[in-house]
Amino acid sequence: MRYSALAIMRQVLNGHRGWTPAWRDPEPQSNYDFIVIGGGGHGLATAYYLASEHKAARVAVLEKGWIGGGNVGRNTTIIRANYMLDGNQPFYELSLKLWENLEQDLNYNAMVSQRGILNLCHTDAQRDAYRRRGNAMMFTGSGAELLDTEGVRAMYPYLNFDDARFPIKGGLLHRRGGTARHDGVAWGYARAADQRGVDIIQNCEVKGFRIENGKVLGVETTRGYIGAKKVGVAVAGSSGRVMAQAGMRLPIESHVLQAFVSEGLKPVLDGVITYGAGHFYVSQSDKGGLVFGGDIDGYNTYAQRGNLPVVEDVAEGGMSLMPMIGRARLLRMWGGVMDMSMDGSPFIDRTGIDGLFFNGGWCYGGFKATPASGFCFAHLMATERPHEVATAFRLDRFKTGRMIDEKGMGAQPNLH
Ligand SMILES: Cc1cc2nc3c(=O)[nH]c(=O)nc-3n(C[C@H](O)[C@H](O)[C@H](O)COP(=O)(O)OP(=O)(O)OC[C@H]3O[C@@H](n4cnc5c(N)ncnc54)[C@H](O)[C@@H]3O)c2cc1C
């Protein structure tokens, strides 16, 4: 069923009795050409591009819970391509290009909104660093504008400009960045993959790998053994646990990150702002809630909930940037488990086991990467060669010294 204005009108006349489920609920088959473990954004996007770009016919996504229950439905929805280093920026620019056409591609309203992202700076040194990053963004066509204090004031007059400790000295504006509806992205990819024949199997936890003579043959799951020619792992915060089942230890730690939503307010913030003097970022949802977040909680955990000291820290960041936020009530908060790599950058790579591929280490920046991550992981799994914009995301980079220490990724676990 294609979604369109005409389809909605037809359903209205029909009393909404003709809608069909967005994707099937198939029983697992005994074997597949490709199995993708993890029905988050990255796993679903990988399956979609395997089917759409590489014409793979026998593909399954195995998800231990339900579609959208992981980080893809828990993040603060920010998408952007404002990185600096060679290994990263072309990848994120590809992702942004895929976002720009995503809804037409998937025939799904993922509420992609290029409302602009403004990174604020508070010192001269920070402004210099933003100028350098902005130049790198312009090289890849992502676009960047450096604003002075008055430029920022014209956009957001209510910010705390004259704070003696953290005066706002300007900002780096990335107009093509913005937000997308997080779980809508998962549903859109799931539906589009299903329409291309991908089996999306929920409530199917992978408990082990069958590996013989250095080659993966399939996976043991809570719904029985399923054979596969190739297996891709995209389980985000569970990366360490799942890859341990294949005997691999990863340069990744799992940490919890929280998100917060205020009560609904009248439109007050039409873009995304990140505070350069603390760790705080905020946008406003279409329902009116201020959606914001800050730092990870700072201890290893697999629990999808956080603790109060970070709530206080994030609220303080909000208060010092936009004091009027103190009058809004905090409505909801939740946590997600982040796969934090030791240089803040991700992995899209083969493993030492033939037919087994790994995608992870997205830290808290993996939502924006969803389209390109799926695109490049599908390319790697189908062709056994890395996509040209993802050649740096190697698992052995800590051994070879080719780390991608990228400030644009956000804070790193080794710095906490
Ligand atoms: C609070 C918060 C805010 C964030 N804000 C942003 C942001 O603004 N912008 C941004 O770019 N990124 C953000 N992120 C990061 C982003 O959400 C993640 O990096 C990204 O979603 C991870 O990829 P995913 O969608 O595939 O993960 P997930 O949705 O977590 O998918 C992984 C899936 O694997 C499944 N799984 C695990 N183990 C198994 C198993 N054994 N068998 C089968 N399935 C298994 C899980 O159930 C899960 O559904 C944020 C994250 C959080 C938590």
The ligand as an SDF file (V2000), in Angstrom:
LIG
                    3D

 53 58  0  0  0  0  0  0  0  0999 V2000
   19.0340    9.8880   24.8450 C   0  0  0  0  0  0  0  0  0  0  0  0
   19.7120    9.7510   23.5300 C   0  0  0  0  0  0  0  0  0  0  0  0
   19.8550   10.8620   22.7130 C   0  0  0  0  0  0  0  0  0  0  0  0
   20.5000   10.7530   21.4820 C   0  0  0  0  0  0  0  0  0  0  0  0
   20.5120   11.8360   20.6530 N   0  0  0  0  0  0  0  0  0  0  0  0
   21.0170   11.7160   19.3980 C   0  0  0  0  0  0  0  0  0  0  0  0
   20.9160   12.8030   18.4970 C   0  0  0  0  0  0  0  0  0  0  0  0
   20.2930   13.8290   18.7870 O   0  0  0  0  0  0  0  0  0  0  0  0
   21.4800   12.6620   17.2740 N   0  0  0  0  0  0  0  0  0  0  0  0
   22.1400   11.5420   16.9050 C   0  0  0  0  0  0  0  0  0  0  0  0
   22.6730   11.4980   15.7950 O   0  0  0  0  0  0  0  0  0  0  0  0
   22.2040   10.4580   17.7280 N   0  0  0  0  0  0  0  0  0  0  0  0
   21.6510   10.5180   18.9620 C   0  0  0  0  0  0  0  0  0  0  0  0
   21.6770    9.4400   19.8090 N   0  0  0  0  0  0  0  0  0  0  0  0
   22.3820    8.2300   19.3820 C   0  0  0  0  0  0  0  0  0  0  0  0
   21.5670    7.3230   18.4760 C   0  0  0  0  0  0  0  0  0  0  0  0
   20.2460    7.1930   18.9510 O   0  0  0  0  0  0  0  0  0  0  0  0
   22.2400    5.9570   18.3900 C   0  0  0  0  0  0  0  0  0  0  0  0
   23.6220    6.0990   18.0950 O   0  0  0  0  0  0  0  0  0  0  0  0
   21.6340    5.0870   17.2980 C   0  0  0  0  0  0  0  0  0  0  0  0
   20.2220    5.0910   17.3750 O   0  0  0  0  0  0  0  0  0  0  0  0
   22.1700    3.6560   17.4340 C   0  0  0  0  0  0  0  0  0  0  0  0
   21.8250    2.8370   16.3460 O   0  0  0  0  0  0  0  0  0  0  0  0
   20.4420    1.9980   16.2510 P   0  0  0  0  0  0  0  0  0  0  0  0
   19.3510    2.9230   15.8860 O   0  0  0  0  0  0  0  0  0  0  0  0
   20.6720    0.8950   15.2970 O   0  0  0  0  0  0  0  0  0  0  0  0
   20.3130    1.4580   17.7360 O   0  0  0  0  0  0  0  0  0  0  0  0
   19.1030    0.7100   18.4790 P   0  0  0  0  0  0  0  0  0  0  0  0
   17.7880    1.3250   18.1320 O   0  0  0  0  0  0  0  0  0  0  0  0
   19.4700    0.6250   19.9110 O   0  0  0  0  0  0  0  0  0  0  0  0
   19.1220   -0.7260   17.7900 O   0  0  0  0  0  0  0  0  0  0  0  0
   19.8490   -1.8310   18.2550 C   0  0  0  0  0  0  0  0  0  0  0  0
   18.8510   -2.9740   18.3590 C   0  0  0  0  0  0  0  0  0  0  0  0
   19.5510   -4.1940   18.5930 O   0  0  0  0  0  0  0  0  0  0  0  0
   18.6970   -5.0130   19.3580 C   0  0  0  0  0  0  0  0  0  0  0  0
   19.4710   -6.1040   19.9600 N   0  0  0  0  0  0  0  0  0  0  0  0
   20.3900   -6.0220   20.9580 C   0  0  0  0  0  0  0  0  0  0  0  0
   20.8840   -7.2410   21.2440 N   0  0  0  0  0  0  0  0  0  0  0  0
   20.2610   -8.1110   20.4000 C   0  0  0  0  0  0  0  0  0  0  0  0
   20.3380   -9.5340   20.2260 C   0  0  0  0  0  0  0  0  0  0  0  0
   21.1330  -10.2840   20.9690 N   0  0  0  0  0  0  0  0  0  0  0  0
   19.5350  -10.1140   19.2860 N   0  0  0  0  0  0  0  0  0  0  0  0
   18.7040   -9.3640   18.5170 C   0  0  0  0  0  0  0  0  0  0  0  0
   18.5920   -8.0080   18.6540 N   0  0  0  0  0  0  0  0  0  0  0  0
   19.3670   -7.3960   19.5900 C   0  0  0  0  0  0  0  0  0  0  0  0
   18.1100   -4.0470   20.3830 C   0  0  0  0  0  0  0  0  0  0  0  0
   16.9230   -4.5480   20.9700 O   0  0  0  0  0  0  0  0  0  0  0  0
   17.8900   -2.7980   19.5360 C   0  0  0  0  0  0  0  0  0  0  0  0
   16.5550   -2.7020   19.0470 O   0  0  0  0  0  0  0  0  0  0  0  0
   21.0440    9.5030   21.0660 C   0  0  0  0  0  0  0  0  0  0  0  0
   20.8840    8.3920   21.8730 C   0  0  0  0  0  0  0  0  0  0  0  0
   20.1980    8.5000   23.0880 C   0  0  0  0  0  0  0  0  0  0  0  0
   20.0010    7.2670   23.9460 C   0  0  0  0  0  0  0  0  0  0  0  0
  1  2  1  0
  2  3  1  0
  2 52  2  0
  3  4  2  0
  4  5  1  0
  4 50  1  0
  5  6  2  0
  6  7  1  0
  6 13  1  0
  7  8  2  0
  7  9  1  0
  9 10  1  0
 10 11  2  0
 10 12  1  0
 12 13  2  0
 13 14  1  0
 14 15  1  0
 14 50  1  0
 15 16  1  0
 16 17  1  0
 16 18  1  0
 18 19  1  0
 18 20  1  0
 20 21  1  0
 20 22  1  0
 22 23  1  0
 23 24  1  0
 24 25  2  0
 24 26  1  0
 24 27  1  0
 27 28  1  0
 28 29  2  0
 28 30  1  0
 28 31  1  0
 31 32  1  0
 32 33  1  0
 33 34  1  0
 33 48  1  0
 34 35  1  0
 35 36  1  0
 35 46  1  0
 36 37  1  0
 36 45  1  0
 37 38  2  0
 38 39  1  0
 39 40  1  0
 39 45  2  0
 40 41  1  0
 40 42  2  0
 42 43  1  0
 43 44  2  0
 44 45  1  0
 46 47  1  0
 46 48  1  0
 48 49  1  0
 50 51  2  0
 51 52  1  0
 52 53  1  0
M  END
$$$$
